[in-house]
Amino acid sequence: MIVGTLLGLVVWAATRRGRDPLRGRLRWLAVAAGLLPVLVTVFYAVAGIIPALLAALTPDVFFMLWETRFVAPLVAGLASLALLTVPGPASSPIPFAAVARRTAFTYVGKGWLVTAVALIAVTVALSVAAGMASTVDEEGRYTMFSFNIGTFTVSTTIYGWHYSLPALALVLALAGCGWAALAFVARSPLSEPWEHQASTRRTRSRNIAVAITAALSLHLGLILGSLAGTSTLQGGMPTDSAGDITVQAPFAALTPLLSASSFVFAAVGIALWLSVTLTAVPVPGRVRRTTSALAS
């Protein structure tokens, strides 16, 4: 969380120059759209590590939090998109017609789109791989991973189909809603002077792309963290000739990489969501120039 916050501040400080600040209710919507997912993430993180809070939770509430931990960033991402898509104030008539055709991708950088597609591809690949490795638990849900050591079986939980299928449905919904949000922002009327509308649309479109990327990053971080925990599974059995034999999970060598990647993606997700909030912070020099232009 701390690393993500610092990273978000660094990214904002490095990229804030040259941007018109969001104004009016669009500014406060950006603040809410960035902070809401961060607060959700903090709540889930705190609920799992503070004993007093765990003791205060009823078994049903704790079970609900445990079952929804993978989809929470995606649901928060959808809520963030809804806030970022709220239209601005009604526009005044424009004295001329816009000739250029505006699509969902007119005002968003291609790098954000490539990043989102790459995250979706990695998420799908890991979800399918983990799902195929999962087995049923006592309740018939695909949540377990196991292997045999002689006549013994060792098992632990894994990001199986029980968790991945609902999450993949939400990933698809996030992508579809993101495209719709970008299209709406690109075409919706604005009350600002025509010469400033492109900058506002660009900032809003970037925020939408960043919110999608942040949700996918945090979700992927949770998947990698779960797989890191699964990869530590090991079991042993005594033998007459070779002594005790210890067998590890087939992907145990990936534990350090999975753990580090989980941390990185979680920090990046927090940083990106905070960068959405920080787009509401005005840049003094930019505000003066914008105010002068509006006054003239």
Buried (B, 14 or more C-beta within 10 A) or exposed (E): EEBBBBBBBEBBEEEBEEBBBBBEEBBEBBBBBBBBBBEBBEEBEEBEEEEEEEEEEEEEEBEEBEBEBBBBBBBBBBBBBEBBBEBBEEBEEEEEEEEEEBEBBBBBEEEBBEBBEEBBEBBBEBBEBBBEBBBEBEEEBBBBBBBEBEEEEBBBBBBBBBBBEBBBEBBEBBBEBBBBBBBBBBBBBBBBEEEBBBBBBBBBBBBBBBBBBBBBBBBBBBBBBBBBBBBEBBBBEEEEEEEEEEBBBEBEEBBEEBBEBBBBBBBBBBBBBBBBBBBBEBBEEBEEEBEEEEEE
